[in-house]
Amino acid sequence: MAERVIITMACDVCKNRNYYFDRGKKQEGKLVFKKFCKNCEKHTEHKETK
Ligand SMILES: [Zn+2]
């Protein structure tokens, strides 16, 4: 029985929450993605946040 986990990815620069992932199960460690931030208007690091 996999529990659904919603992961929120927030820009590390402006803390804007830009991306959401629906993940089947928990993964070890913090996720960090280089994603485009509309607020910063550039690619920034996005980190998993609760
Ligand atoms: Zn940003």
mmCIF file of the protein (N, C-alpha, C, O) and its ligand, coordinates in Angstrom:
data_MODEL
# 
_entry.id   MODEL 
# 
loop_
_entity.id 
_entity.type 
_entity.pdbx_number_of_molecules 
1 polymer     1 
2 non-polymer 1 
# 
_entity_poly.entity_id                      1 
_entity_poly.type                           'polypeptide(L)' 
_entity_poly.nstd_linkage                   no 
_entity_poly.nstd_monomer                   no 
_entity_poly.pdbx_seq_one_letter_code       MAERVIITMACDVCKNRNYYFDRGKKQEGKLVFKKFCKNCEKHTEHKETK 
_entity_poly.pdbx_seq_one_letter_code_can   MAERVIITMACDVCKNRNYYFDRGKKQEGKLVFKKFCKNCEKHTEHKETK 
_entity_poly.pdbx_strand_id                 A 
# 
loop_
_entity_poly_seq.entity_id 
_entity_poly_seq.num 
_entity_poly_seq.mon_id 
_entity_poly_seq.hetero 
1 1  MET n 
1 2  ALA n 
1 3  GLU n 
1 4  ARG n 
1 5  VAL n 
1 6  ILE n 
1 7  ILE n 
1 8  THR n 
1 9  MET n 
1 10 ALA n 
1 11 CYS n 
1 12 ASP n 
1 13 VAL n 
1 14 CYS n 
1 15 LYS n 
1 16 ASN n 
1 17 ARG n 
1 18 ASN n 
1 19 TYR n 
1 20 TYR n 
1 21 PHE n 
1 22 ASP n 
1 23 ARG n 
1 24 GLY n 
1 25 LYS n 
1 26 LYS n 
1 27 GLN n 
1 28 GLU n 
1 29 GLY n 
1 30 LYS n 
1 31 LEU n 
1 32 VAL n 
1 33 PHE n 
1 34 LYS n 
1 35 LYS n 
1 36 PHE n 
1 37 CYS n 
1 38 LYS n 
1 39 ASN n 
1 40 CYS n 
1 41 GLU n 
1 42 LYS n 
1 43 HIS n 
1 44 THR n 
1 45 GLU n 
1 46 HIS n 
1 47 LYS n 
1 48 GLU n 
1 49 THR n 
1 50 LYS n 
# 
loop_
_struct_asym.id 
_struct_asym.entity_id 
A 1 
B 2 
# 
loop_
_chem_comp.id 
_chem_comp.type 
_chem_comp.mon_nstd_flag 
ALA 'L-peptide linking' y 
ARG 'L-peptide linking' y 
ASN 'L-peptide linking' y 
ASP 'L-peptide linking' y 
CYS 'L-peptide linking' y 
GLN 'L-peptide linking' y 
GLU 'L-peptide linking' y 
GLY 'peptide linking'   y 
HIS 'L-peptide linking' y 
ILE 'L-peptide linking' y 
LEU 'L-peptide linking' y 
LYS 'L-peptide linking' y 
MET 'L-peptide linking' y 
PHE 'L-peptide linking' y 
THR 'L-peptide linking' y 
TYR 'L-peptide linking' y 
VAL 'L-peptide linking' y 
ZN  non-polymer         . 
# 
_pdbx_entity_nonpoly.entity_id   2 
_pdbx_entity_nonpoly.name        ? 
_pdbx_entity_nonpoly.comp_id     ZN 
# 
_pdbx_nonpoly_scheme.asym_id         B 
_pdbx_nonpoly_scheme.entity_id       2 
_pdbx_nonpoly_scheme.mon_id          ZN 
_pdbx_nonpoly_scheme.ndb_seq_num     1 
_pdbx_nonpoly_scheme.pdb_seq_num     101 
_pdbx_nonpoly_scheme.auth_seq_num    101 
_pdbx_nonpoly_scheme.pdb_mon_id      ZN 
_pdbx_nonpoly_scheme.auth_mon_id     ZN 
_pdbx_nonpoly_scheme.pdb_strand_id   A 
_pdbx_nonpoly_scheme.pdb_ins_code    . 
# 
loop_
_atom_site.group_PDB 
_atom_site.id 
_atom_site.type_symbol 
_atom_site.label_atom_id 
_atom_site.label_alt_id 
_atom_site.label_comp_id 
_atom_site.label_asym_id 
_atom_site.label_entity_id 
_atom_site.label_seq_id 
_atom_site.pdbx_PDB_ins_code 
_atom_site.Cartn_x 
_atom_site.Cartn_y 
_atom_site.Cartn_z 
_atom_site.occupancy 
_atom_site.B_iso_or_equiv 
_atom_site.pdbx_formal_charge 
_atom_site.auth_seq_id 
_atom_site.auth_comp_id 
_atom_site.auth_asym_id 
_atom_site.auth_atom_id 
_atom_site.pdbx_PDB_model_num 
ATOM   1   N  N  . MET A 1 1  ? 0.845  -1.201 0.000   1.00 0.00 ? 1   MET A N  1 
ATOM   2   C  CA . MET A 1 1  ? 0.000  0.000  0.000   1.00 0.00 ? 1   MET A CA 1 
ATOM   3   C  C  . MET A 1 1  ? 0.880  1.249  0.000   1.00 0.00 ? 1   MET A C  1 
ATOM   4   O  O  . MET A 1 1  ? 1.376  1.676  1.042   1.00 0.00 ? 1   MET A O  1 
ATOM   5   N  N  . ALA A 1 2  ? 1.057  1.808  -1.151  1.00 0.00 ? 2   ALA A N  1 
ATOM   6   C  CA . ALA A 1 2  ? 1.904  2.991  -1.257  1.00 0.00 ? 2   ALA A CA 1 
ATOM   7   C  C  . ALA A 1 2  ? 1.121  4.238  -0.854  1.00 0.00 ? 2   ALA A C  1 
ATOM   8   O  O  . ALA A 1 2  ? 0.019  4.497  -1.337  1.00 0.00 ? 2   ALA A O  1 
ATOM   9   N  N  . GLU A 1 3  ? 1.713  4.971  0.020   1.00 0.00 ? 3   GLU A N  1 
ATOM   10  C  CA . GLU A 1 3  ? 1.082  6.204  0.450   1.00 0.00 ? 3   GLU A CA 1 
ATOM   11  C  C  . GLU A 1 3  ? 1.523  7.318  -0.491  1.00 0.00 ? 3   GLU A C  1 
ATOM   12  O  O  . GLU A 1 3  ? 2.694  7.412  -0.858  1.00 0.00 ? 3   GLU A O  1 
ATOM   13  N  N  . ARG A 1 4  ? 0.578  8.150  -0.870  1.00 0.00 ? 4   ARG A N  1 
ATOM   14  C  CA . ARG A 1 4  ? 0.931  9.238  -1.789  1.00 0.00 ? 4   ARG A CA 1 
ATOM   15  C  C  . ARG A 1 4  ? 1.569  10.373 -0.998  1.00 0.00 ? 4   ARG A C  1 
ATOM   16  O  O  . ARG A 1 4  ? 1.069  10.795 0.046   1.00 0.00 ? 4   ARG A O  1 
ATOM   17  N  N  . VAL A 1 5  ? 2.668  10.843 -1.521  1.00 0.00 ? 5   VAL A N  1 
ATOM   18  C  CA . VAL A 1 5  ? 3.401  11.917 -0.859  1.00 0.00 ? 5   VAL A CA 1 
ATOM   19  C  C  . VAL A 1 5  ? 3.520  13.078 -1.838  1.00 0.00 ? 5   VAL A C  1 
ATOM   20  O  O  . VAL A 1 5  ? 4.044  12.923 -2.941  1.00 0.00 ? 5   VAL A O  1 
ATOM   21  N  N  . ILE A 1 6  ? 3.040  14.216 -1.430  1.00 0.00 ? 6   ILE A N  1 
ATOM   22  C  CA . ILE A 1 6  ? 3.167  15.413 -2.260  1.00 0.00 ? 6   ILE A CA 1 
ATOM   23  C  C  . ILE A 1 6  ? 4.435  16.137 -1.858  1.00 0.00 ? 6   ILE A C  1 
ATOM   24  O  O  . ILE A 1 6  ? 4.624  16.517 -0.703  1.00 0.00 ? 6   ILE A O  1 
ATOM   25  N  N  . ILE A 1 7  ? 5.284  16.316 -2.829  1.00 0.00 ? 7   ILE A N  1 
ATOM   26  C  CA . ILE A 1 7  ? 6.539  17.019 -2.586  1.00 0.00 ? 7   ILE A CA 1 
ATOM   27  C  C  . ILE A 1 7  ? 6.436  18.414 -3.186  1.00 0.00 ? 7   ILE A C  1 
ATOM   28  O  O  . ILE A 1 7  ? 6.048  18.578 -4.343  1.00 0.00 ? 7   ILE A O  1 
ATOM   29  N  N  . THR A 1 8  ? 6.780  19.394 -2.406  1.00 0.00 ? 8   THR A N  1 
ATOM   30  C  CA . THR A 1 8  ? 6.789  20.769 -2.893  1.00 0.00 ? 8   THR A CA 1 
ATOM   31  C  C  . THR A 1 8  ? 8.230  21.200 -3.093  1.00 0.00 ? 8   THR A C  1 
ATOM   32  O  O  . THR A 1 8  ? 9.067  21.060 -2.202  1.00 0.00 ? 8   THR A O  1 
ATOM   33  N  N  . MET A 1 9  ? 8.504  21.725 -4.277  1.00 0.00 ? 9   MET A N  1 
ATOM   34  C  CA . MET A 1 9  ? 9.838  22.213 -4.566  1.00 0.00 ? 9   MET A CA 1 
ATOM   35  C  C  . MET A 1 9  ? 9.827  23.739 -4.545  1.00 0.00 ? 9   MET A C  1 
ATOM   36  O  O  . MET A 1 9  ? 9.103  24.377 -5.310  1.00 0.00 ? 9   MET A O  1 
ATOM   37  N  N  . ALA A 1 10 ? 10.631 24.308 -3.666  1.00 0.00 ? 10  ALA A N  1 
ATOM   38  C  CA . ALA A 1 10 ? 10.669 25.760 -3.525  1.00 0.00 ? 10  ALA A CA 1 
ATOM   39  C  C  . ALA A 1 10 ? 12.000 26.308 -4.014  1.00 0.00 ? 10  ALA A C  1 
ATOM   40  O  O  . ALA A 1 10 ? 13.061 25.721 -3.796  1.00 0.00 ? 10  ALA A O  1 
ATOM   41  N  N  . CYS A 1 11 ? 11.909 27.441 -4.675  1.00 0.00 ? 11  CYS A N  1 
ATOM   42  C  CA . CYS A 1 11 ? 13.105 28.132 -5.137  1.00 0.00 ? 11  CYS A CA 1 
ATOM   43  C  C  . CYS A 1 11 ? 13.989 28.479 -3.939  1.00 0.00 ? 11  CYS A C  1 
ATOM   44  O  O  . CYS A 1 11 ? 13.516 29.004 -2.930  1.00 0.00 ? 11  CYS A O  1 
ATOM   45  N  N  . ASP A 1 12 ? 15.269 28.179 -4.069  1.00 0.00 ? 12  ASP A N  1 
ATOM   46  C  CA . ASP A 1 12 ? 16.177 28.439 -2.950  1.00 0.00 ? 12  ASP A CA 1 
ATOM   47  C  C  . ASP A 1 12 ? 16.531 29.919 -2.826  1.00 0.00 ? 12  ASP A C  1 
ATOM   48  O  O  . ASP A 1 12 ? 17.073 30.352 -1.809  1.00 0.00 ? 12  ASP A O  1 
ATOM   49  N  N  . VAL A 1 13 ? 16.226 30.679 -3.852  1.00 0.00 ? 13  VAL A N  1 
ATOM   50  C  CA . VAL A 1 13 ? 16.559 32.109 -3.836  1.00 0.00 ? 13  VAL A CA 1 
ATOM   51  C  C  . VAL A 1 13 ? 15.416 32.931 -3.247  1.00 0.00 ? 13  VAL A C  1 
ATOM   52  O  O  . VAL A 1 13 ? 15.614 33.702 -2.309  1.00 0.00 ? 13  VAL A O  1 
ATOM   53  N  N  . CYS A 1 14 ? 14.226 32.759 -3.803  1.00 0.00 ? 14  CYS A N  1 
ATOM   54  C  CA . CYS A 1 14 ? 13.095 33.586 -3.371  1.00 0.00 ? 14  CYS A CA 1 
ATOM   55  C  C  . CYS A 1 14 ? 12.077 32.813 -2.536  1.00 0.00 ? 14  CYS A C  1 
ATOM   56  O  O  . CYS A 1 14 ? 11.120 33.391 -2.020  1.00 0.00 ? 14  CYS A O  1 
ATOM   57  N  N  . LYS A 1 15 ? 12.289 31.513 -2.407  1.00 0.00 ? 15  LYS A N  1 
ATOM   58  C  CA . LYS A 1 15 ? 11.404 30.643 -1.604  1.00 0.00 ? 15  LYS A CA 1 
ATOM   59  C  C  . LYS A 1 15 ? 10.012 30.494 -2.194  1.00 0.00 ? 15  LYS A C  1 
ATOM   60  O  O  . LYS A 1 15 ? 9.082  30.040 -1.527  1.00 0.00 ? 15  LYS A O  1 
ATOM   61  N  N  . ASN A 1 16 ? 9.888  30.881 -3.445  1.00 0.00 ? 16  ASN A N  1 
ATOM   62  C  CA . ASN A 1 16 ? 8.623  30.690 -4.122  1.00 0.00 ? 16  ASN A CA 1 
ATOM   63  C  C  . ASN A 1 16 ? 8.412  29.201 -4.393  1.00 0.00 ? 16  ASN A C  1 
ATOM   64  O  O  . ASN A 1 16 ? 9.334  28.501 -4.812  1.00 0.00 ? 16  ASN A O  1 
ATOM   65  N  N  . ARG A 1 17 ? 7.207  28.735 -4.153  1.00 0.00 ? 17  ARG A N  1 
ATOM   66  C  CA . ARG A 1 17 ? 6.927  27.314 -4.377  1.00 0.00 ? 17  ARG A CA 1 
ATOM   67  C  C  . ARG A 1 17 ? 6.428  27.124 -5.797  1.00 0.00 ? 17  ARG A C  1 
ATOM   68  O  O  . ARG A 1 17 ? 5.298  27.485 -6.128  1.00 0.00 ? 17  ARG A O  1 
ATOM   69  N  N  . ASN A 1 18 ? 7.272  26.561 -6.619  1.00 0.00 ? 18  ASN A N  1 
ATOM   70  C  CA . ASN A 1 18 ? 6.991  26.523 -8.047  1.00 0.00 ? 18  ASN A CA 1 
ATOM   71  C  C  . ASN A 1 18 ? 6.566  25.158 -8.568  1.00 0.00 ? 18  ASN A C  1 
ATOM   72  O  O  . ASN A 1 18 ? 5.841  25.076 -9.559  1.00 0.00 ? 18  ASN A O  1 
ATOM   73  N  N  . TYR A 1 19 ? 6.998  24.109 -7.931  1.00 0.00 ? 19  TYR A N  1 
ATOM   74  C  CA . TYR A 1 19 ? 6.755  22.774 -8.489  1.00 0.00 ? 19  TYR A CA 1 
ATOM   75  C  C  . TYR A 1 19 ? 6.227  21.820 -7.436  1.00 0.00 ? 19  TYR A C  1 
ATOM   76  O  O  . TYR A 1 19 ? 6.615  21.846 -6.268  1.00 0.00 ? 19  TYR A O  1 
ATOM   77  N  N  . TYR A 1 20 ? 5.329  20.982 -7.905  1.00 0.00 ? 20  TYR A N  1 
ATOM   78  C  CA . TYR A 1 20 ? 4.751  19.974 -7.026  1.00 0.00 ? 20  TYR A CA 1 
ATOM   79  C  C  . TYR A 1 20 ? 4.917  18.602 -7.665  1.00 0.00 ? 20  TYR A C  1 
ATOM   80  O  O  . TYR A 1 20 ? 4.717  18.426 -8.867  1.00 0.00 ? 20  TYR A O  1 
ATOM   81  N  N  . PHE A 1 21 ? 5.279  17.659 -6.850  1.00 0.00 ? 21  PHE A N  1 
ATOM   82  C  CA . PHE A 1 21 ? 5.402  16.294 -7.336  1.00 0.00 ? 21  PHE A CA 1 
ATOM   83  C  C  . PHE A 1 21 ? 4.565  15.378 -6.470  1.00 0.00 ? 21  PHE A C  1 
ATOM   84  O  O  . PHE A 1 21 ? 4.461  15.535 -5.254  1.00 0.00 ? 21  PHE A O  1 
ATOM   85  N  N  . ASP A 1 22 ? 3.991  14.445 -7.134  1.00 0.00 ? 22  ASP A N  1 
ATOM   86  C  CA . ASP A 1 22 ? 3.244  13.412 -6.442  1.00 0.00 ? 22  ASP A CA 1 
ATOM   87  C  C  . ASP A 1 22 ? 4.125  12.166 -6.447  1.00 0.00 ? 22  ASP A C  1 
ATOM   88  O  O  . ASP A 1 22 ? 4.315  11.529 -7.484  1.00 0.00 ? 22  ASP A O  1 
ATOM   89  N  N  . ARG A 1 23 ? 4.642  11.840 -5.312  1.00 0.00 ? 23  ARG A N  1 
ATOM   90  C  CA . ARG A 1 23 ? 5.607  10.748 -5.256  1.00 0.00 ? 23  ARG A CA 1 
ATOM   91  C  C  . ARG A 1 23 ? 4.998  9.549  -4.532  1.00 0.00 ? 23  ARG A C  1 
ATOM   92  O  O  . ARG A 1 23 ? 4.325  9.687  -3.511  1.00 0.00 ? 23  ARG A O  1 
ATOM   93  N  N  . GLY A 1 24 ? 5.246  8.415  -5.075  1.00 0.00 ? 24  GLY A N  1 
ATOM   94  C  CA . GLY A 1 24 ? 4.654  7.200  -4.534  1.00 0.00 ? 24  GLY A CA 1 
ATOM   95  C  C  . GLY A 1 24 ? 5.155  6.835  -3.151  1.00 0.00 ? 24  GLY A C  1 
ATOM   96  O  O  . GLY A 1 24 ? 4.376  6.453  -2.277  1.00 0.00 ? 24  GLY A O  1 
ATOM   97  N  N  . LYS A 1 25 ? 6.439  6.954  -2.959  1.00 0.00 ? 25  LYS A N  1 
ATOM   98  C  CA . LYS A 1 25 ? 6.989  6.597  -1.659  1.00 0.00 ? 25  LYS A CA 1 
ATOM   99  C  C  . LYS A 1 25 ? 8.149  7.513  -1.313  1.00 0.00 ? 25  LYS A C  1 
ATOM   100 O  O  . LYS A 1 25 ? 8.704  8.201  -2.170  1.00 0.00 ? 25  LYS A O  1 
ATOM   101 N  N  . LYS A 1 26 ? 8.489  7.502  -0.072  1.00 0.00 ? 26  LYS A N  1 
ATOM   102 C  CA . LYS A 1 26 ? 9.537  8.400  0.393   1.00 0.00 ? 26  LYS A CA 1 
ATOM   103 C  C  . LYS A 1 26 ? 10.901 7.979  -0.144  1.00 0.00 ? 26  LYS A C  1 
ATOM   104 O  O  . LYS A 1 26 ? 11.208 6.798  -0.308  1.00 0.00 ? 26  LYS A O  1 
ATOM   105 N  N  . GLN A 1 27 ? 11.674 8.975  -0.398  1.00 0.00 ? 27  GLN A N  1 
ATOM   106 C  CA . GLN A 1 27 ? 13.009 8.775  -0.943  1.00 0.00 ? 27  GLN A CA 1 
ATOM   107 C  C  . GLN A 1 27 ? 13.979 9.370  0.061   1.00 0.00 ? 27  GLN A C  1 
ATOM   108 O  O  . GLN A 1 27 ? 13.689 10.359 0.734   1.00 0.00 ? 27  GLN A O  1 
ATOM   109 N  N  . GLU A 1 28 ? 15.111 8.751  0.138   1.00 0.00 ? 28  GLU A N  1 
ATOM   110 C  CA . GLU A 1 28 ? 16.084 9.251  1.117   1.00 0.00 ? 28  GLU A CA 1 
ATOM   111 C  C  . GLU A 1 28 ? 16.783 10.504 0.618   1.00 0.00 ? 28  GLU A C  1 
ATOM   112 O  O  . GLU A 1 28 ? 17.064 10.657 -0.571  1.00 0.00 ? 28  GLU A O  1 
ATOM   113 N  N  . GLY A 1 29 ? 17.047 11.374 1.541   1.00 0.00 ? 29  GLY A N  1 
ATOM   114 C  CA . GLY A 1 29 ? 17.792 12.583 1.209   1.00 0.00 ? 29  GLY A CA 1 
ATOM   115 C  C  . GLY A 1 29 ? 16.919 13.669 0.634   1.00 0.00 ? 29  GLY A C  1 
ATOM   116 O  O  . GLY A 1 29 ? 15.777 13.433 0.241   1.00 0.00 ? 29  GLY A O  1 
ATOM   117 N  N  . LYS A 1 30 ? 17.464 14.843 0.592   1.00 0.00 ? 30  LYS A N  1 
ATOM   118 C  CA . LYS A 1 30 ? 16.758 15.997 0.061   1.00 0.00 ? 30  LYS A CA 1 
ATOM   119 C  C  . LYS A 1 30 ? 16.927 16.039 -1.448  1.00 0.00 ? 30  LYS A C  1 
ATOM   120 O  O  . LYS A 1 30 ? 18.002 15.784 -1.990  1.00 0.00 ? 30  LYS A O  1 
ATOM   121 N  N  . LEU A 1 31 ? 15.839 16.366 -2.096  1.00 0.00 ? 31  LEU A N  1 
ATOM   122 C  CA . LEU A 1 31 ? 15.890 16.525 -3.539  1.00 0.00 ? 31  LEU A CA 1 
ATOM   123 C  C  . LEU A 1 31 ? 16.254 17.964 -3.880  1.00 0.00 ? 31  LEU A C  1 
ATOM   124 O  O  . LEU A 1 31 ? 15.752 18.913 -3.278  1.00 0.00 ? 31  LEU A O  1 
ATOM   125 N  N  . VAL A 1 32 ? 17.122 18.098 -4.844  1.00 0.00 ? 32  VAL A N  1 
ATOM   126 C  CA . VAL A 1 32 ? 17.479 19.428 -5.335  1.00 0.00 ? 32  VAL A CA 1 
ATOM   127 C  C  . VAL A 1 32 ? 17.425 19.386 -6.854  1.00 0.00 ? 32  VAL A C  1 
ATOM   128 O  O  . VAL A 1 32 ? 18.064 18.544 -7.485  1.00 0.00 ? 32  VAL A O  1 
ATOM   129 N  N  . PHE A 1 33 ? 16.664 20.295 -7.431  1.00 0.00 ? 33  PHE A N  1 
ATOM   130 C  CA . PHE A 1 33 ? 16.545 20.372 -8.882  1.00 0.00 ? 33  PHE A CA 1 
ATOM   131 C  C  . PHE A 1 33 ? 16.873 21.766 -9.357  1.00 0.00 ? 33  PHE A C  1 
ATOM   132 O  O  . PHE A 1 33 ? 16.566 22.757 -8.695  1.00 0.00 ? 33  PHE A O  1 
ATOM   133 N  N  . LYS A 1 34 ? 17.494 21.825 -10.498 1.00 0.00 ? 34  LYS A N  1 
ATOM   134 C  CA . LYS A 1 34 ? 17.643 23.101 -11.186 1.00 0.00 ? 34  LYS A CA 1 
ATOM   135 C  C  . LYS A 1 34 ? 16.399 23.307 -12.029 1.00 0.00 ? 34  LYS A C  1 
ATOM   136 O  O  . LYS A 1 34 ? 16.159 22.589 -12.999 1.00 0.00 ? 34  LYS A O  1 
ATOM   137 N  N  . LYS A 1 35 ? 15.611 24.302 -11.641 1.00 0.00 ? 35  LYS A N  1 
ATOM   138 C  CA . LYS A 1 35 ? 14.361 24.563 -12.343 1.00 0.00 ? 35  LYS A CA 1 
ATOM   139 C  C  . LYS A 1 35 ? 14.228 26.046 -12.618 1.00 0.00 ? 35  LYS A C  1 
ATOM   140 O  O  . LYS A 1 35 ? 14.849 26.893 -11.975 1.00 0.00 ? 35  LYS A O  1 
ATOM   141 N  N  . PHE A 1 36 ? 13.385 26.322 -13.609 1.00 0.00 ? 36  PHE A N  1 
ATOM   142 C  CA . PHE A 1 36 ? 13.135 27.722 -13.930 1.00 0.00 ? 36  PHE A CA 1 
ATOM   143 C  C  . PHE A 1 36 ? 12.166 28.311 -12.912 1.00 0.00 ? 36  PHE A C  1 
ATOM   144 O  O  . PHE A 1 36 ? 11.099 27.755 -12.652 1.00 0.00 ? 36  PHE A O  1 
ATOM   145 N  N  . CYS A 1 37 ? 12.554 29.433 -12.349 1.00 0.00 ? 37  CYS A N  1 
ATOM   146 C  CA . CYS A 1 37 ? 11.695 30.128 -11.399 1.00 0.00 ? 37  CYS A CA 1 
ATOM   147 C  C  . CYS A 1 37 ? 11.105 31.353 -12.078 1.00 0.00 ? 37  CYS A C  1 
ATOM   148 O  O  . CYS A 1 37 ? 11.834 32.230 -12.540 1.00 0.00 ? 37  CYS A O  1 
ATOM   149 N  N  . LYS A 1 38 ? 9.791  31.404 -12.134 1.00 0.00 ? 38  LYS A N  1 
ATOM   150 C  CA . LYS A 1 38 ? 9.116  32.531 -12.778 1.00 0.00 ? 38  LYS A CA 1 
ATOM   151 C  C  . LYS A 1 38 ? 9.370  33.830 -12.020 1.00 0.00 ? 38  LYS A C  1 
ATOM   152 O  O  . LYS A 1 38 ? 9.460  34.909 -12.605 1.00 0.00 ? 38  LYS A O  1 
ATOM   153 N  N  . ASN A 1 39 ? 9.482  33.693 -10.726 1.00 0.00 ? 39  ASN A N  1 
ATOM   154 C  CA . ASN A 1 39 ? 9.687  34.860 -9.880  1.00 0.00 ? 39  ASN A CA 1 
ATOM   155 C  C  . ASN A 1 39 ? 11.073 35.468 -10.111 1.00 0.00 ? 39  ASN A C  1 
ATOM   156 O  O  . ASN A 1 39 ? 11.211 36.684 -10.252 1.00 0.00 ? 39  ASN A O  1 
ATOM   157 N  N  . CYS A 1 40 ? 12.088 34.617 -10.147 1.00 0.00 ? 40  CYS A N  1 
ATOM   158 C  CA . CYS A 1 40 ? 13.467 35.080 -10.369 1.00 0.00 ? 40  CYS A CA 1 
ATOM   159 C  C  . CYS A 1 40 ? 13.760 35.277 -11.856 1.00 0.00 ? 40  CYS A C  1 
ATOM   160 O  O  . CYS A 1 40 ? 14.726 35.946 -12.223 1.00 0.00 ? 40  CYS A O  1 
ATOM   161 N  N  . GLU A 1 41 ? 12.922 34.692 -12.705 1.00 0.00 ? 41  GLU A N  1 
ATOM   162 C  CA . GLU A 1 41 ? 13.100 34.715 -14.159 1.00 0.00 ? 41  GLU A CA 1 
ATOM   163 C  C  . GLU A 1 41 ? 14.432 34.125 -14.581 1.00 0.00 ? 41  GLU A C  1 
ATOM   164 O  O  . GLU A 1 41 ? 15.081 34.618 -15.504 1.00 0.00 ? 41  GLU A O  1 
ATOM   165 N  N  . LYS A 1 42 ? 14.825 33.082 -13.906 1.00 0.00 ? 42  LYS A N  1 
ATOM   166 C  CA . LYS A 1 42 ? 16.035 32.348 -14.281 1.00 0.00 ? 42  LYS A CA 1 
ATOM   167 C  C  . LYS A 1 42 ? 16.003 30.978 -13.619 1.00 0.00 ? 42  LYS A C  1 
ATOM   168 O  O  . LYS A 1 42 ? 15.143 30.692 -12.785 1.00 0.00 ? 42  LYS A O  1 
ATOM   169 N  N  . HIS A 1 43 ? 16.952 30.140 -14.005 1.00 0.00 ? 43  HIS A N  1 
ATOM   170 C  CA . HIS A 1 43 ? 17.050 28.828 -13.388 1.00 0.00 ? 43  HIS A CA 1 
ATOM   171 C  C  . HIS A 1 43 ? 17.728 28.947 -12.032 1.00 0.00 ? 43  HIS A C  1 
ATOM   172 O  O  . HIS A 1 43 ? 18.785 29.562 -11.895 1.00 0.00 ? 43  HIS A O  1 
ATOM   173 N  N  . THR A 1 44 ? 17.107 28.355 -11.057 1.00 0.00 ? 44  THR A N  1 
ATOM   174 C  CA . THR A 1 44 ? 17.657 28.380 -9.706  1.00 0.00 ? 44  THR A CA 1 
ATOM   175 C  C  . THR A 1 44 ? 17.542 26.981 -9.120  1.00 0.00 ? 44  THR A C  1 
ATOM   176 O  O  . THR A 1 44 ? 16.886 26.110 -9.690  1.00 0.00 ? 44  THR A O  1 
ATOM   177 N  N  . GLU A 1 45 ? 18.165 26.781 -8.015  1.00 0.00 ? 45  GLU A N  1 
ATOM   178 C  CA . GLU A 1 45 ? 18.012 25.513 -7.317  1.00 0.00 ? 45  GLU A CA 1 
ATOM   179 C  C  . GLU A 1 45 ? 16.673 25.501 -6.592  1.00 0.00 ? 45  GLU A C  1 
ATOM   180 O  O  . GLU A 1 45 ? 16.286 26.469 -5.938  1.00 0.00 ? 45  GLU A O  1 
ATOM   181 N  N  . HIS A 1 46 ? 15.991 24.395 -6.725  1.00 0.00 ? 46  HIS A N  1 
ATOM   182 C  CA . HIS A 1 46 ? 14.744 24.200 -6.003  1.00 0.00 ? 46  HIS A CA 1 
ATOM   183 C  C  . HIS A 1 46 ? 14.919 23.028 -5.051  1.00 0.00 ? 46  HIS A C  1 
ATOM   184 O  O  . HIS A 1 46 ? 15.407 21.959 -5.417  1.00 0.00 ? 46  HIS A O  1 
ATOM   185 N  N  . LYS A 1 47 ? 14.509 23.266 -3.841  1.00 0.00 ? 47  LYS A N  1 
ATOM   186 C  CA . LYS A 1 47 ? 14.686 22.237 -2.824  1.00 0.00 ? 47  LYS A CA 1 
ATOM   187 C  C  . LYS A 1 47 ? 13.341 21.767 -2.293  1.00 0.00 ? 47  LYS A C  1 
ATOM   188 O  O  . LYS A 1 47 ? 12.347 22.494 -2.275  1.00 0.00 ? 47  LYS A O  1 
ATOM   189 N  N  . GLU A 1 48 ? 13.366 20.555 -1.875  1.00 0.00 ? 48  GLU A N  1 
ATOM   190 C  CA . GLU A 1 48 ? 12.174 19.968 -1.281  1.00 0.00 ? 48  GLU A CA 1 
ATOM   191 C  C  . GLU A 1 48 ? 11.822 20.710 0.018   1.00 0.00 ? 48  GLU A C  1 
ATOM   192 O  O  . GLU A 1 48 ? 12.678 20.977 0.861   1.00 0.00 ? 48  GLU A O  1 
ATOM   193 N  N  . THR A 1 49 ? 10.560 21.020 0.138   1.00 0.00 ? 49  THR A N  1 
ATOM   194 C  CA . THR A 1 49 ? 10.092 21.672 1.360   1.00 0.00 ? 49  THR A CA 1 
ATOM   195 C  C  . THR A 1 49 ? 8.784  21.053 1.789   1.00 0.00 ? 49  THR A C  1 
ATOM   196 O  O  . THR A 1 49 ? 8.102  20.408 0.992   1.00 0.00 ? 49  THR A O  1 
ATOM   197 N  N  . LYS A 1 50 ? 8.440  21.243 3.017   1.00 0.00 ? 50  LYS A N  1 
ATOM   198 C  CA . LYS A 1 50 ? 7.191  20.669 3.523   1.00 0.00 ? 50  LYS A CA 1 
ATOM   199 C  C  . LYS A 1 50 ? 6.096  21.730 3.530   1.00 0.00 ? 50  LYS A C  1 
ATOM   200 O  O  . LYS A 1 50 ? 4.965  21.446 3.922   1.00 0.00 ? 50  LYS A O  1 
HETATM 201 ZN ZN . ZN  B 2 .  ? 12.974 32.191 -7.304  1.00 0.00 2 101 ZN  A ZN 1 
# 
